[in-house]
């Protein structure tokens, strides 16, 4: 969409514009005055601090929602009529209809956006104000989408719905929430393809890291080998114990999500005391610990559909793009998973690059304890 040639008369003085704009916030001001009045009322002296918190947080959320609504209404009043609006196919939209509304669910609540529609026969309406506001295609605002992604990774979708309702005062359906989370990840690969890291000095180590996380899946979505194992266990009567797994036993319910990361890791020399404090030593307030290495130019990939081989190969491709002549020190951090290490070593043989494998200390201790 392209809009040009705003049809608007001479600009009024800025002071007059500001005063006119402030008058559009009468509803917000009324809510603020009402809240302040209730807090100032002697009857509020009987309220406990948590009752005051509940009052201010609940009604304060409505104040913020109304302020956003008032601003959007003001934007609608001020929206100029464009002289020329054409779509992506260069078709002009000459029919102008004001007053078209759409709902927007925000972190403060649901508001209504009223704007001018530009129409053309056989074409979808164009709304330049939507572009000015950078509105999403769906009803959920970018703030709600961010909350959905943040809360969903912390636990279940039901927990995420409850957290958003508590914080934002809006209800989101479970299916809608799932769609928002999926949409949040849609552009990750494209983002990293467009964001080429700056060239790093050959002395800066290149770090790679891999990890996996088991995710409980429906039987039909398990990897073939896991699904067959689960079916065989079910045919044999299920788990060996009723309440827990036996040593070395697998549920056969999970599929591994594989993660890979690549970044530039400038060296940050440290001593043992910089990393771990001696429990028997007296703390010295005048001694400062040296900072650890800071990751730069991070690249990330992850998938529950791709195999370990796919993810490891993609990460090595990214590392090779950064250091095609293998001039830098490559350091690969792993958690000790044998299939992971085997795939890393296979990539090393194919590419002919020297690497330094670093195994996570916690996993090494777990493996060592299990071997005793």
SVG drawing of the C-alpha trace seen along z (x, -y; Angstrom):
<svg xmlns="http://www.w3.org/2000/svg" viewBox="-18 -29 62 87">
<polyline fill="none" stroke="black" stroke-width="0.4" points="0.0,0.0 1.2,-3.5 -0.4,-6.7 0.5,-10.2 -0.8,-13.7 -2.5,-14.4 -5.4,-16.7 -5.2,-18.9 -5.6,-22.6 -3.1,-25.0 -1.6,-23.9 -3.0,-25.5 -0.6,-26.7 0.9,-23.9 -0.6,-25.2 -4.1,-25.1 -3.6,-21.6 -2.4,-20.4 -5.4,-21.9 -7.7,-20.3 -6.0,-17.0 -6.1,-17.1 -9.9,-17.6 -10.1,-14.2 -8.9,-12.5 -11.9,-13.6 -12.9,-10.0 -9.5,-9.0 -9.3,-12.1 -12.7,-11.2 -11.5,-7.7 -8.3,-9.1 -10.3,-11.7 -12.7,-9.0 -9.9,-6.7 -8.1,-9.6 -11.4,-10.5 -12.0,-7.1 -8.5,-6.9 -8.8,-10.3 -12.2,-9.4 -12.0,-8.7 -13.7,-5.4 -10.5,-4.2 -8.8,-4.5 -10.4,-1.2 -8.7,0.6 -5.7,2.8 -2.6,2.4 -3.5,5.5 -7.0,4.1 -5.5,0.9 -3.2,2.8 -6.1,4.7 -8.1,1.5 -5.4,-0.5 -4.2,2.4 -7.7,3.3 -8.9,-0.2 -5.5,-1.4 -5.6,1.1 -8.9,-0.3 -7.4,-3.9 -4.6,-2.8 -7.0,-1.0 -9.2,-4.2 -6.1,-6.4 -5.2,-4.2 -8.8,-4.3 -8.9,-8.0 -5.6,-8.4 -6.9,-6.0 -10.1,-8.0 -8.0,-11.2 -6.0,-9.6 -9.2,-8.7 -10.4,-12.3 -7.1,-13.7 -6.6,-11.1 -6.2,-13.0 -7.8,-11.9 -5.2,-10.7 -5.4,-11.9 -3.8,-8.8 -3.9,-5.2 -2.8,-2.3 -2.4,1.4 0.5,3.8 -0.8,4.4 -0.8,0.7 -4.6,0.6 -5.9,-2.8 -8.5,-2.8 -10.6,-5.9 -13.7,-5.2 -13.3,-6.7 -15.4,-5.5 -14.7,-6.8 -15.8,-5.0 -14.6,-1.5 -13.9,0.2 -11.7,3.1 -11.1,4.5 -7.6,4.7 -6.8,6.8 -4.0,5.1 -2.1,5.6 -4.6,3.1 -7.7,4.6 -9.7,4.5 -10.0,1.2 -11.6,0.1 -9.7,-1.4 -11.7,-3.6 -10.2,-4.6 -10.8,-5.5 -11.2,-2.7 -10.1,-3.1 -12.0,-0.8 -11.8,0.5 -14.1,2.9 -13.0,6.5 -10.1,5.6 -9.6,5.8 -10.1,2.5 -7.0,0.5 -6.6,-1.2 -3.5,-3.5 -4.0,-4.2 -3.5,-0.5 0.0,-0.8 0.7,-4.0 -0.1,-2.1 1.7,1.0 -1.4,3.1 -1.1,6.9 -3.3,8.9 -5.1,10.5 -6.9,9.1 -4.1,9.6 -1.6,6.7 2.1,7.2 2.2,6.7 -0.2,9.6 1.7,11.8 4.9,11.1 3.2,12.1 1.9,15.2 5.4,16.3 7.0,15.4 4.4,17.2 4.0,20.3 7.6,21.3 7.3,21.2 4.7,23.9 1.5,25.2 -0.8,23.2 -3.4,23.2 -0.9,21.6 -0.1,19.0 -3.7,18.1 -4.2,17.6 -1.0,15.4 -2.2,13.2 -5.6,12.9 -4.1,11.8 -1.7,9.3 -3.8,7.9 -7.4,8.5 -8.2,10.2 -9.2,13.8 -7.5,15.6 -8.7,19.0 -6.3,21.9 -6.3,22.5 -5.7,18.8 -2.9,18.8 -1.2,21.7 -1.5,20.0 0.1,16.8 3.1,18.8 3.6,20.6 3.3,17.3 5.9,15.8 8.5,18.3 7.6,18.0 10.3,15.5 13.2,16.8 15.0,18.5 14.4,15.5 15.6,13.1 19.0,14.9 19.3,15.2 18.9,11.4 21.1,10.6 24.7,11.3 27.2,11.1 30.0,8.6 33.4,10.1 35.4,11.0 39.1,11.0 40.8,14.3 41.9,14.2 38.3,14.3 37.2,17.9 34.1,19.2 31.7,21.0 29.1,23.6 26.7,25.2 24.1,28.0 21.4,29.3 18.3,31.3 15.0,31.3 12.5,34.1 8.9,33.0 5.9,35.2 4.1,35.9 1.0,37.6 1.8,41.2 1.3,40.3 3.9,37.5 6.7,39.5 9.7,40.4 9.4,43.8 11.9,45.5 10.3,44.1 6.8,44.9 7.7,48.5 9.4,48.7 6.3,47.3 4.0,49.8 6.2,52.7 6.2,51.6 2.4,51.2 2.1,54.7 4.3,56.0 2.1,54.6 3.5,51.1 6.2,49.8 7.9,52.2 6.7,50.2 3.3,48.5 4.4,45.3 7.8,44.6 10.3,45.7 12.8,48.4 16.6,47.6 17.4,47.0 13.7,47.3 12.2,44.8 8.5,43.8 8.5,43.7 6.4,40.6 8.9,37.9 10.4,36.5 13.7,34.6 13.8,30.9 17.3,30.1 18.9,26.7 22.0,25.3 23.8,22.0 26.8,20.2 28.4,17.0 31.7,15.1 33.3,15.4 36.1,12.9 38.6,14.4 38.1,13.4 41.0,14.9 40.1,15.7 41.5,17.5 39.8,20.2 38.8,17.5 37.0,15.5 34.8,18.5 34.3,20.2 34.6,18.6 36.7,20.5 34.2,21.4 37.0,21.4 38.5,18.0 37.5,14.7 35.7,12.5 37.8,9.5 35.5,6.6 38.4,4.9 38.8,7.8 36.6,7.8 36.0,10.9 36.9,10.7 33.9,10.8 33.3,13.9 33.2,14.0 30.4,12.1 28.6,13.7 28.4,11.6 26.7,12.0 24.5,14.9 22.8,17.2 20.2,19.8 18.3,22.6 16.1,25.3 13.5,27.8 11.4,30.6 11.0,31.9 14.6,31.9 17.1,34.5 20.3,34.0 22.2,34.4 20.1,31.6 20.7,29.1 24.4,29.9 25.0,29.5 23.1,26.2 25.2,24.9 28.5,26.0 27.3,24.3 26.9,21.0 30.3,21.4 31.9,22.1 30.3,19.0 32.0,17.0 35.3,18.7 35.6,20.3 39.4,20.7 39.3,22.2 41.6,19.6 39.8,19.2 39.6,21.6 36.4,23.5 35.0,24.4 32.0,26.8 30.0,27.0 28.0,30.2 26.0,31.9 27.6,35.3 24.9,36.9 26.6,39.6 24.5,39.2 25.2,35.5 29.0,35.9 29.0,38.6 27.3,36.2 29.7,33.4 32.6,35.7 31.1,36.7 30.9,33.1 34.5,32.5 35.6,35.4 33.7,34.2 34.8,30.6 38.4,31.1 38.2,28.5 39.9,28.8 37.6,28.2 37.8,28.2 34.9,30.1 33.9,28.9 31.5,31.0 29.1,29.4 30.5,30.1 27.1,30.9 26.5,33.6 30.0,35.0 29.4,35.3 26.1,37.0 27.7,39.5 30.6,40.1 28.3,40.7 26.2,43.2 29.3,45.1 30.4,45.6"/>
</svg>
